[in-house]
Amino acid sequence: MTCSRYSRSVRALVIAVVLVACGTSSKPAPEPAPAGAASNVHIDRRVELISIVCALAGFKEYTLGQVNPYRTDVVQAFRTFVQHPAVVRARELRAQHGIGYDAPMILAVHLDDQLQLFNAAELPRIDARWADVDVAAYAALLRDFARDTKLDEFLAAHRAHYTKVEDALRGAVDAEKPIAWFDAVFGKRAHARYTVIPSPMTGTYNFGVRATTADGTLEMYQLIGVDTPTGLPVINDDLVWLLVHEMAHSYINPALAQHEAELAAPAQKLFAKVEREMTAQAYGTWQIFLNEAVVRATTVRYLHDRKGAAAADAVLAKELERGFRWTRELAELMAAYQQDHQDYVPRLVALLGSV
């Protein structure tokens, strides 16, 4: 491998991923899914609720994208509620705490079927933007919005459309089987469940979020925006990239968060070199940048293993254009880890101390 002058810092970024991957072997793996079992893919009531509130509040990431019949129906059904207290509070949370982009979706997956908040203490650990927010009060406003707008009636009226979206995306996930690759690289996750959520209102944006339930199950969600004139997903290579990218967040983000103290200094140095480019893409902190950098390198490795070198190189070139300058080095380190777990981990631990 050809090392750049940043290689020590880049190696440090991968340390947490490697440590967590090795650590999973001490826990019992969940029972494998039955042969031929369909992937868990479904429209999520919580996601639709908060996406609609964010769209009414004017969040650009919940309003960008192509006009389609579903989005038109949302506008017509909910436009009279632009001053509902839940929408007003959403605007305040964005202005005061930066609650936008993935932060609303992190809250969404911390609501239960009755839209009651659970594991509130986990929210600020996942995303510091929630640290000083009265989340329970906001959740109460969201329940009021669902009741006042007759959200469930709207969802029921669109069940046929949701089924078409789910079936299309489920077919893509079942054909790709990305979990098998992640389990082979990082080890099977104990007490973990994976769900792909089509997200008609996030359009051009996609998010990977997670929540831990009362019984210790780690719920990992990949929210895939649907940005087409029909409102139905188009199954192509870009969709595969999105699925893998968002699934990688479920592994990478918590791993890096566990080792934030060790990673802060080298990550901050790298972030300072690309801060303008990252901020323009809504990656405004070194933590978000770090997550994205390692996730993108992981996705390159996935494509190399599953689709071949040409597919991986094509995506690598795009990541370099986006300002993720160290994607090649990170991907090479991930490849070395795949090939030699025992020798690679101690080497990374030693390098971390010398950064």
C-alpha positions, 0 to 999 in steps of 0.5 A, a space after each residue: 500500500 502506498 502511504 500518504 503523509 496522513 496514513 497514521 491518522 487514517 489508520 486511527 480512524 479504522 481502529 474502532 471498527 476493527 475492535 468492535 468487529 473482533 469484540 462481537 465474537 464473545 456474544 451469542 449470535 442470533 438464530 439465522 433467518 429461515 432459508 428463503 425468508 424475506 427481508 424486513 422492508 416496510 413503510 414506517 408510520 413513525 418515519 412518515 409522521 415526522 417526515 411530514 412534520 419536517 416537510 410542513 416546517 420547511 426542512 429542505 431535506 424533506 421537501 427536495 425531490 421530484 413531484 409525484 402523486 404521493 407527495 402531492 397527496 401529502 401536500 393536499 392532505 396536510 397543508 392546513 396544518 403548517 402552524 400546528 404546534 408540532 410543526 412550530 416546535 420542529 422549526 424551533 428545534 432546527 433553529 435552536 438545536 440544529 435538529 434536521 437531516 438525520 436527527 428527526 429520524 433518530 427520534 422517529 425510531 425511538 417512538 413505539 407503536 403508540 408514539 410514546 418515547 422509549 430509551 430517551 437516554 440513548 438519544 443524546 448519546 447517538 446525537 448530541 443535538 438532542 442533549 438539551 431538548 425536552 424530547 418527551 414534550 415534543 413527542 407529545 406534540 407529535 402524537 397530537 399531530 397524528 390525532 389532529 390530522 387523522 394521519 392513520 386514515 391517510 396512511 390506510 388510504 395509501 396502503 396499496 401504494 406502500 405495498 408496491 414500494 415495499 415489494 419493489 425494494 424488498 426484491 432488491 434487498 433479497 437479491 443483494 443479501 448485504 447482511 451476509 457480507 457485513 456478518 462475514 466482515 464484522 461478525 454477526 451482531 447479537 440481538 440485532 434486527 435489520 429493517 429497510 424503510 422506504 422513505 417517500 418524503 425524504 426524496 434525495 436523502 437517505 439515513 441510517 439510524 438505530 435504537 436499542 429496545 427495552 429487551 436489549 435488541 439493537 434495531 438498525 434501520 436503513 431509510 431509503 429515499 424514493 425520488 421518482 416521478 412515479 413514487 416507486 423506487 427504481 432498482 439499479 446500481 445506485 440503489 444497491 450503493 444506497 442500501 449498503 451505505 446506510 447499512 454500513 452506518 449501523 455498524 460504523 457509527 456506534 463503533 466509532 462513538 465508543 472510541 471517540 476519545 481516542 479518535 478525536 485528535 486525528 479526526 479533527 486534524 483531517 476534518 480541518 483540511 476538508 471542513 468547507 467541503 464537508 459542511 457544504 454536504 451537511 457533514 458539519 462536525 468531525 464526528 459526522 465526517 468521520 462516520 461518513 469517511 469510514 462508511 464510504 470506505 466500507 462501501 467501496 470494499 463491499 462493491 469490490 467484493 460483490 461487484 468487482 474492482 471496476 465497480 469499486 473504482 467507479 464509486 471511489 472516484 466519486 468519493 474523492 470528488 466529494 472531498 473524501 480524500 482518504 477513501 482509498 487508504 481506508 478501503 485498503 486498510 479494511 481489505 487488510 483487516 479482512 485478510 488478517 484479523 489477528 495480525 492487523 488488530 494489534 498493529 492498529 492498536 500500537 499505531 493509535 498510541 503513536 498518532 
